[in-house]
Amino acid sequence: MKPYDIEVERLESMKHGKGSIEIDIDAQVLPRPARDDQPATRCLHLPVEYARSLPVLLNQQLAELDELQPKSRRSGRR
């Protein structure tokens, strides 16, 4: 597995459908040189303002998904 650094430059939009949430972003994806002392992983770099807004946007999308479920199947989040 190749390690990558992913740097989010801008959050574009979020939408849900077909059982998943899709986040449109502008990002740089750069291969990271593998080091012997670290396992091969991916690293996501977010500016602080995007990191703060991401949970808010996810909660909005989850609330919209909950409204689409019948009342007997709602998860009780809110």
Secondary structure as UniProt FT lines:
FT   STRAND          4..17
FT   TURN            18..19
FT   STRAND          20..31
FT   TURN            36..37
FT   STRAND          42..45
FT   HELIX           48..68
FT   HELIX           71..73
//
